């Protein structure tokens, strides 16, 4: 059975900020609650690899437009790098949460992303290709700077 765990917008980064653990406590409670469901679903899937539960997590990093005096190629490279760093930081945060919870629950946690058996975390770097606000005011720019987390849990039919 496929269970959609949601499409979670984690927005609010400052210009050239990408530290997800620093952003996490600033996210609205309902966003943190949805992230908790994703983390617990990943822990459930990874805690018993033989149970046939799998969790797929896609972390899409986004940036705001870079309106500085750089060339178009430099602006695109800067936007792509910022979006990549945001998504990778969010993935590292989720992996750390998974590792810690598995270990504290008495399970053998995976040593790295490649060692996970039933959880898959993929990073997608979007740059500024999908802006929430195409011509943003200064107040709207943090909404463009985000990580969009989509997760799906697969469980055996009972």
N, CA, C and O of each residue as an XYZ file, in Angstrom:
632
protein
N       0.845     -1.175      0.000
C       0.000      0.000      0.000
C       0.892      1.239      0.000
O       1.885      1.298      0.725
N       0.537      2.210     -0.802
C       1.277      3.472     -0.904
C       0.582      4.521     -0.039
O      -0.627      4.730     -0.141
N       1.375      5.179      0.817
C       0.843      6.228      1.679
C       1.645      7.501      1.420
O       2.849      7.554      1.674
N       0.963      8.522      0.911
C       1.616      9.813      0.663
C       1.760     10.526      2.003
O       0.771     10.792      2.685
N       3.006     10.832      2.372
C       3.269     11.492      3.657
C       3.260     13.009      3.548
O       3.428     13.704      4.550
N       3.067     13.522      2.357
C       2.931     14.954      2.197
C       4.023     15.599      1.371
O       5.046     14.996      1.049
N       3.764     16.828      1.051
C       4.675     17.695      0.324
C       4.916     18.879      1.256
O       4.061     19.754      1.388
N       6.068     18.904      1.892
C       6.302     19.793      3.024
C       7.211     20.957      2.629
O       8.380     20.740      2.310
N       6.694     22.191      2.644
C       7.531     23.345      2.309
C       8.282     23.856      3.545
O       7.677     24.256      4.539
N       9.598     23.830      3.452
C      10.446     24.324      4.542
C      11.130     25.592      4.040
O      12.228     25.540      3.486
N      10.472     26.723      4.239
C      10.918     27.992      3.677
C      11.375     28.944      4.776
O      11.060     28.770      5.953
N      12.124     29.948      4.354
C      12.504     31.000      5.282
C      13.993     31.249      5.386
O      14.438     31.969      6.281
N      14.775     30.667      4.486
C      16.223     30.884      4.517
C      16.559     32.333      4.170
O      15.861     32.977      3.386
N      17.623     32.823      4.758
C      18.179     34.104      4.365
C      19.023     33.929      3.116
O      19.270     32.809      2.670
N      19.456     35.030      2.568
C      20.301     35.003      1.369
C      21.574     34.210      1.648
O      22.295     34.503      2.602
N      21.847     33.215      0.824
C      23.015     32.341      0.935
C      23.081     31.574      2.254
O      24.164     31.177      2.683
N      21.952     31.364      2.891
C      21.884     30.495      4.060
C      21.369     29.134      3.609
O      20.506     29.042      2.736
N      21.903     28.087      4.209
C      21.494     26.750      3.821
C      21.471     25.769      4.979
O      21.274     24.576      4.752
N      21.662     26.218      6.200
C      21.749     25.346      7.371
C      20.350     24.924      7.825
O      19.658     25.681      8.506
N      19.935     23.702      7.442
C      18.594     23.230      7.796
C      18.389     23.091      9.299
O      17.327     23.470      9.793
N      19.370     22.559     10.060
C      19.153     22.497     11.510
C      18.894     23.875     12.140
O      18.187     23.966     13.143
N      19.448     24.924     11.574
C      19.184     26.271     12.088
C      17.786     26.747     11.691
O      17.139     27.473     12.446
N      17.322     26.340     10.512
C      15.990     26.739     10.051
C      14.886     25.965     10.785
O      13.827     26.522     11.075
N      15.129     24.703     11.081
C      14.099     23.812     11.630
C      13.315     24.410     12.803
O      12.085     24.392     12.766
N      13.975     24.943     13.845
C      13.174     25.475     14.964
C      12.341     26.707     14.589
O      11.408     27.067     15.307
N      12.675     27.346     13.478
C      11.936     28.535     13.036
C      10.735     28.192     12.161
O       9.907     29.058     11.878
N      10.635     26.951     11.736
C       9.522     26.533     10.887
C       8.229     26.521     11.697
O       8.262     26.305     12.908
N       7.098     26.749     11.045
C       5.815     26.666     11.758
C       5.617     25.270     12.360
O       6.110     24.282     11.815
N       4.911     25.192     13.461
C       4.702     23.925     14.159
C       4.090     22.869     13.254
O       4.475     21.702     13.325
N       3.134     23.259     12.396
C       2.502     22.259     11.525
C       3.509     21.662     10.533
O       3.383     20.496     10.157
N       4.494     22.440     10.112
C       5.547     21.921      9.231
C       6.446     20.963     10.016
O       6.796     19.890      9.523
N       6.815     21.351     11.232
C       7.644     20.458     12.067
C       6.899     19.157     12.372
O       7.513     18.092     12.429
N       5.584     19.237     12.568
C       4.790     18.032     12.814
C       4.805     17.106     11.597
O       4.919     15.890     11.748
N       4.691     17.667     10.407
C       4.744     16.854      9.190
C       6.125     16.226      9.014
O       6.230     15.073      8.595
N       7.174     16.967      9.326
C       8.527     16.413      9.262
C       8.680     15.262     10.246
O       9.356     14.275      9.952
N       8.066     15.383     11.394
C       8.114     14.323     12.404
C       7.486     13.033     11.866
O       7.996     11.943     12.125
N       6.398     13.150     11.129
C       5.756     11.984     10.523
C       6.703     11.324      9.520
O       6.808     10.098      9.474
N       7.389     12.136      8.721
C       8.339     11.601      7.736
C       9.484     10.882      8.449
O       9.856      9.772      8.067
N      10.035     11.507      9.472
C      11.156     10.903     10.205
C      10.725      9.589     10.847
O      11.430      8.587     10.729
N       9.591      9.579     11.518
C       9.120      8.360     12.173
C       8.795      7.264     11.158
O       9.008      6.083     11.434
N       8.292      7.639     10.006
C       8.038      6.653      8.953
C       9.343      6.044      8.466
O       9.413      4.839      8.226
N      10.375      6.862      8.316
C      11.684      6.358      7.905
C      12.262      5.441      8.979
O      12.838      4.400      8.662
N      12.113      5.815     10.232
C      12.592      4.969     11.331
C      11.858      3.633     11.306
O      12.490      2.586     11.453
N      10.552      3.644     11.124
C       9.767      2.420     11.065
C      10.245      1.516      9.931
O      10.404      0.310     10.119
N      10.471      2.099      8.763
C      10.909      1.303      7.607
C      12.300      0.721      7.824
O      12.548     -0.436      7.486
N      13.194      1.504      8.377
C      14.589      1.069      8.518
C      14.799      0.188      9.739
O      15.778     -0.556      9.791
N      13.911      0.252     10.719
C      14.102     -0.533     11.950
C      13.916     -2.027     11.735
O      14.486     -2.837     12.466
N      13.129     -2.392     10.745
C      12.887     -3.811     10.470
C      12.909     -4.021      8.955
O      11.856     -4.072      8.318
N      14.102     -4.141      8.383
C      14.225     -4.239      6.916
C      13.467     -5.405      6.294
O      13.115     -5.351      5.115
N      13.211     -6.448      7.061
C      12.535     -7.632      6.514
C      11.017     -7.482      6.501
O      10.330     -8.341      5.948
N      10.476     -6.424      7.090
C       9.017     -6.265      7.190
C       8.377     -5.790      5.889
O       7.152     -5.788      5.769
N       9.186     -5.390      4.922
C       8.637     -4.966      3.640
C       8.102     -3.558      3.602
O       7.288     -3.225      2.740
N       8.544     -2.727      4.521
C       8.144     -1.312      4.521
C       9.287     -0.499      3.922
O      10.456     -0.731      4.232
N       8.939      0.453      3.064
C       9.935      1.293      2.412
C       9.480      2.741      2.474
O       8.284      3.033      2.434
N      10.447      3.642      2.572
C      10.153      5.071      2.639
C      11.022      5.786      1.604
O      12.243      5.631      1.584
N      10.378      6.560      0.757
C      11.075      7.339     -0.266
C      10.911      8.824      0.059
O       9.796      9.313      0.241
N      12.046      9.533      0.130
C      12.029     10.957      0.480
C      12.784     11.715     -0.608
O      13.925     11.385     -0.930
N      12.137     12.732     -1.167
C      12.761     13.596     -2.173
C      12.869     14.989     -1.567
O      11.886     15.565     -1.102
N      14.106     15.519     -1.586
C      14.367     16.846     -1.024
C      14.750     17.776     -2.167
O      15.851     17.686     -2.709
N      13.841     18.663     -2.525
C      14.075     19.598     -3.627
C      14.502     20.945     -3.062
O      13.728     21.623     -2.386
N      15.744     21.322     -3.349
C      16.264     22.606     -2.887
C      15.938     23.704     -3.886
O      16.011     23.507     -5.099
N      15.577     24.864     -3.350
C      15.213     26.013     -4.184
C      15.974     27.243     -3.711
O      16.337     27.361     -2.541
N      16.206     28.154     -4.648
C      16.832     29.421     -4.286
C      15.994     30.563     -4.849
O      15.080     30.360     -5.648
N      16.327     31.741     -4.415
C      15.720     32.950     -4.943
C      16.536     33.387     -6.156
O      17.655     32.912     -6.354
N      15.996     34.268     -6.950
C      16.770     34.836     -8.054
C      17.954     35.605     -7.488
O      17.835     36.283     -6.467
N      19.081     35.497     -8.148
C      20.246     36.308     -7.799
C      20.219     37.518     -8.720
O      20.473     37.395     -9.919
N      19.913     38.683     -8.166
C      19.782     39.899     -8.964
C      21.017     40.780     -8.902
O      20.954     41.971     -9.207
N      22.156     40.185     -8.501
C      23.383     40.978     -8.403
C      23.971     41.209     -9.792
O      23.387     40.794    -10.793
N      25.115     41.864     -9.849
C      25.753     42.220    -11.104
C      26.539     41.103    -11.759
O      27.401     41.374    -12.595
N      26.268     39.857    -11.406
C      26.974     38.732    -12.005
C      26.454     38.459    -13.418
O      25.372     38.912    -13.790
N      27.230     37.720    -14.190
C      26.773     37.305    -15.515
C      25.626     36.306    -15.348
O      25.477     35.720    -14.275
N      24.818     36.102    -16.386
C      23.728     35.117    -16.270
C      24.228     33.724    -15.877
O      23.575     33.038    -15.090
N      25.363     33.302    -16.408
C      25.914     31.993    -16.066
C      26.326     31.940    -14.601
O      26.095     30.938    -13.924
N      26.941     33.022    -14.108
C      27.358     33.069    -12.703
C      26.143     33.082    -11.774
O      26.155     32.443    -10.722
N      25.097     33.809    -12.165
C      23.879     33.851    -11.356
C      23.250     32.465    -11.281
O      22.867     32.021    -10.198
N      23.140     31.779    -12.409
C      22.552     30.438    -12.412
C      23.382     29.470    -11.570
O      22.832     28.655    -10.829
N      24.704     29.563    -11.687
C      25.575     28.683    -10.884
C      25.401     28.969     -9.399
O      25.348     28.038     -8.596
N      25.311     30.240     -9.020
C      25.117     30.618     -7.618
C      23.768     30.113     -7.103
O      23.687     29.584     -5.995
N      22.725     30.272     -7.892
C      21.388     29.816     -7.502
C      21.350     28.292     -7.365
O      20.750     27.766     -6.428
N      21.985     27.594     -8.293
C      22.012     26.138     -8.238
C      22.797     25.648     -7.026
O      22.385     24.695     -6.365
N      23.922     26.292     -6.730
C      24.716     25.894     -5.567
C      23.929     26.092     -4.271
O      23.932     25.218     -3.405
N      23.257     27.234     -4.137
C      22.472     27.497     -2.920
C      21.365     26.458     -2.756
O      21.131     25.967     -1.651
N      20.690     26.124     -3.843
C      19.605     25.147     -3.741
C      20.142     23.753     -3.404
O      19.508     23.004     -2.661
N      21.295     23.413     -3.945
C      21.913     22.117     -3.649
C      22.309     22.032     -2.187
O      22.030     21.035     -1.521
N      22.958     23.075     -1.684
C      23.398     23.071     -0.290
C      22.218     22.989      0.670
O      22.315     22.336      1.709
N      21.111     23.638      0.341
C      19.922     23.563      1.199
C      19.368     22.139      1.239
O      19.066     21.614      2.310
N      19.238     21.526      0.078
C      18.685     20.165      0.030
C      19.623     19.164      0.713
O      19.162     18.269      1.422
N      20.926     19.311      0.504
C      21.878     18.398      1.144
C      21.895     18.569      2.658
O      22.040     17.591      3.392
N      21.747     19.810      3.132
C      21.699     20.047      4.574
C      20.437     19.425      5.183
O      20.485     18.861      6.276
N      19.311     19.529      4.473
C      18.066     18.918      4.955
C      18.192     17.395      4.971
O      17.716     16.745      5.902
N      18.824     16.826      3.956
C      19.018     15.376      3.924
C      19.907     14.930      5.078
O      19.623     13.919      5.721
N      20.986     15.675      5.349
C      21.873     15.325      6.469
C      21.117     15.404      7.798
O      21.318     14.564      8.675
N      20.251     16.406      7.949
C      19.431     16.537      9.156
C      18.522     15.321      9.323
O      18.456     14.735     10.404
N      17.821     14.942      8.253
C      16.913     13.795      8.337
C      17.685     12.516      8.623
O      17.237     11.692      9.421
N      18.840     12.334      7.985
C      19.635     11.135      8.245
C      20.099     11.106      9.695
O      20.072     10.054     10.335
N      20.525     12.251     10.216
C      20.966     12.314     11.610
C      19.825     11.955     12.562
O      20.033     11.242     13.544
N      18.634     12.444     12.275
C      17.466     12.107     13.095
C      17.180     10.608     13.032
O      16.922      9.975     14.056
N      17.226     10.052     11.834
C      17.001      8.625     11.651
C      18.040      7.811     12.413
O      17.689      6.872     13.126
N      19.307      8.161     12.268
C      20.402      7.461     12.936
C      20.212      7.489     14.452
O      20.284      6.453     15.112
N      19.971      8.669     14.993
C      19.839      8.843     16.441
C      18.658      8.055     17.000
O      18.774      7.409     18.041
N      17.529      8.111     16.309
C      16.336      7.418     16.809
C      16.474      5.902     16.711
O      16.030      5.178     17.601
N      17.084      5.426     15.639
C      17.311      3.983     15.536
C      18.258      3.514     16.639
O      18.013      2.494     17.284
N      19.329      4.257     16.847
C      20.311      3.887     17.866
C      19.689      3.904     19.255
O      19.898      2.980     20.041
N      18.927      4.949     19.560
C      18.317      5.040     20.887
C      17.218      3.991     21.075
O      16.879      3.643     22.206
N      16.661      3.484     19.967
C      15.650      2.436     20.051
C      16.230      1.029     20.098
O      15.492      0.044     20.108
N      17.568      0.942     20.125
C      18.205     -0.355     20.207
C      18.413     -1.046     18.872
O      18.754     -2.229     18.833
N      18.213     -0.323     17.774
C      18.407     -0.887     16.445
C      19.795     -0.494     15.931
O      20.378      0.490     16.386
N      20.305     -1.252     15.003
C      21.589     -0.945     14.385
C      21.344      0.062     13.266
O      20.761     -0.289     12.240
N      21.782      1.313     13.448
C      21.523      2.321     12.419
C      22.492      2.169     11.247
O      23.597      1.655     11.420
N      22.088      2.609     10.063
C      23.005      2.586      8.929
C      24.141      3.587      9.174
O      23.928      4.636      9.781
N      25.334      3.258      8.705
C      26.480      4.140      8.939
C      26.484      5.332      7.998
O      27.087      6.360      8.304
N      25.812      5.206      6.848
C      25.748      6.307      5.892
C      24.513      6.117      5.011
O      23.786      5.133      5.145
N      24.290      7.064      4.119
C      23.109      7.015      3.256
C      23.078      5.745      2.406
O      22.021      5.146      2.211
N      24.239      5.343      1.905
C      24.314      4.169      1.038
C      23.996      2.873      1.785
O      23.642      1.873      1.160
N      24.116      2.882      3.099
C      23.869      1.679      3.904
C      22.403      1.482      4.266
O      22.041      0.439      4.810
N      21.563      2.454      3.978
C      20.142      2.306      4.304
C      19.533      1.237      3.397
O      19.809      1.190      2.198
N      18.719      0.400      3.976
C      18.123     -0.689      3.210
C      16.698     -0.393      2.761
O      16.283     -0.828      1.687
N      15.953      0.336      3.568
C      14.537      0.530      3.256
C      14.125      1.996      3.176
O      12.938      2.310      3.084
N      15.100      2.881      3.210
C      14.827      4.314      3.094
C      15.711      4.867      1.988
O      16.901      4.564      1.909
N      15.109      5.676      1.144
C      15.842      6.309      0.055
C      15.625      7.812      0.170
O      14.489      8.279      0.249
N      16.721      8.568      0.178
C      16.643     10.033      0.242
C      17.368     10.602     -0.977
O      18.575     10.413     -1.130
N      16.638     11.290     -1.832
C      17.208     11.866     -3.047
C      17.129     13.380     -3.017
O      16.126     13.964     -2.607
N      18.212     14.001     -3.462
C      18.296     15.456     -3.543
C      18.066     15.895     -4.985
O      18.617     15.317     -5.921
N      17.240     16.928     -5.146
C      17.021     17.562     -6.435
C      17.353     19.036     -6.266
O      16.838     19.693     -5.362
N      18.209     19.551     -7.128
C      18.613     20.957     -7.071
C      17.851     21.726     -8.139
O      18.011     21.463     -9.331
N      17.019     22.680     -7.717
C      16.149     23.399     -8.647
C      16.630     24.806     -8.969
O      16.104     25.445     -9.881
N      17.630     25.300     -8.230
C      18.036     26.689     -8.454
C      16.851     27.601     -8.242
O      16.111     27.459     -7.269
N      16.671     28.547     -9.163
C      15.521     29.458     -9.066
C      14.492     29.146    -10.152
O      13.759     30.033    -10.588
N      14.440     27.897    -10.583
C      13.540     27.505    -11.673
C      12.070     27.429    -11.261
O      11.195     27.420    -12.127
N      11.780     27.374     -9.968
C      10.396     27.221     -9.506
C      10.144     28.184     -8.351
O      10.020     27.771     -7.198
N      10.070     29.451     -8.671
C       9.892     30.487     -7.652
C       8.443     30.552     -7.179
O       7.520     30.498     -7.992
N       8.245     30.667     -5.888
C       6.905     30.943     -5.357
C       6.481     32.349     -5.737
O       5.301     32.604     -5.978
N       7.441     33.259     -5.792
C       7.195     34.669     -6.123
C       8.188     35.075     -7.220
O       9.336     35.395     -6.912
N       7.769     35.067     -8.498
C       8.691     35.369     -9.599
C       9.293     36.772     -9.558
O      10.443     36.956     -9.958
N       8.550     37.748     -9.089
C       9.091     39.096     -8.908
C       8.893     39.475     -7.438
O       7.997     40.249     -7.100
N       9.740     38.920     -6.574
C       9.496     39.032     -5.132
C       9.856     40.394     -4.547
O      10.780     41.074     -4.994
N       9.092     40.752     -3.541
C       9.501     41.861     -2.681
C      10.557     41.293     -1.740
O      10.751     40.079     -1.687
N      11.230     42.150     -1.007
C      12.235     41.667     -0.052
C      11.621     40.721      0.979
O      12.276     39.773      1.412
N      10.369     40.968      1.376
C       9.706     40.116      2.357
C       9.346     38.744      1.775
O       9.208     37.776      2.523
N       9.196     38.652      0.455
C       8.798     37.393     -0.179
C       9.990     36.512     -0.545
O       9.814     35.316     -0.780
N      11.178     37.064     -0.599
C      12.357     36.300     -1.028
C      12.607     35.055     -0.167
O      12.951     34.013     -0.725
N      12.450     35.110      1.166
C      12.650     33.881      1.957
C      11.692     32.745      1.585
O      12.022     31.579      1.800
N      10.512     33.058      1.030
C       9.584     32.012      0.600
C      10.090     31.298     -0.657
O       9.734     30.144     -0.896
N      10.903     31.963     -1.449
C      11.539     31.324     -2.605
C      12.694     30.425     -2.169
O      12.983     29.422     -2.821
N      13.347     30.780     -1.077
C      14.504     30.031     -0.565
C      13.977     28.934      0.361
O      13.639     29.185      1.518
N      13.914     27.719     -0.174
C      13.242     26.667      0.581
C      13.749     25.290      0.179
O      14.469     25.126     -0.806
N      13.347     24.309      0.979
C      13.478     22.899      0.638
C      12.067     22.336      0.679
O      11.363     22.456      1.682
N      11.670     21.726     -0.416
C      10.366     21.089     -0.514
C      10.606     19.589     -0.315
O      11.306     18.962     -1.110
N      10.032     19.019      0.734
C      10.255     17.615      1.057
C       8.990     16.827      0.745
O       7.919     17.091      1.292
N       9.140     15.854     -0.148
C       8.029     14.970     -0.514
C       8.391     13.566     -0.062
O       9.502     13.097     -0.312
N       7.469     12.900      0.597
C       7.760     11.564      1.117
C       6.574     10.627      0.877
O       5.406     11.014      0.908
N       6.955      9.370      0.637
C       5.965      8.320      0.421
C       6.399      7.086      1.195
O       7.575      6.724      1.198
N       5.451      6.450      1.843
C       5.711      5.203      2.569
C       5.007      4.086      1.816
O       3.861      4.227      1.389
N       5.707      2.985      1.663
C       5.143      1.801      1.019
C       5.115      0.684      2.067
O       6.136      0.365      2.677
N       3.934      0.098      2.263
C       3.791     -0.984      3.237
C       3.100     -2.166      2.568
O       2.326     -1.989      1.627
N       3.380     -3.369      3.056
C       2.707     -4.535      2.475
C       1.215     -4.499      2.777
O       0.790     -4.027      3.832
N       0.428     -5.007      1.831
C      -1.026     -5.134      2.049
C      -1.246     -6.229      3.085
O      -0.624     -7.288      3.006
N      -2.101     -5.993      4.027
C      -2.404     -6.998      5.055
C      -3.778     -7.589      4.856
O      -4.198     -8.451      5.629
